[in-house]
Amino acid sequence: MRQRTLNSSDALNAMSQDDKLIDLNAERAKRIHDLNDKRLNEVRQAFEQAMPLGKAKKKPKNKPKKR
């Protein structure tokens, strides 16, 4: 009787079929992304308080006159 050995592709196929497995790298990337977004928003709010931006002035769309 011959035993079948599992190779890495068999292991990957078995893992992909199990819905309960969690991709820890993907979860960590999401968590780091969320932390970075939170930090970015905090810095953005601090800048807005320190240096508030005035309302943007609209540029006229008139063509310059030829001289």
ABEGO torsion letter per residue (X at the ends): XBBBBBBAAAAAAAAAABAABBBAAAAAAAAAAAAAAAAAAAAAAAAAAABBBBBBBBBBABBBBBX
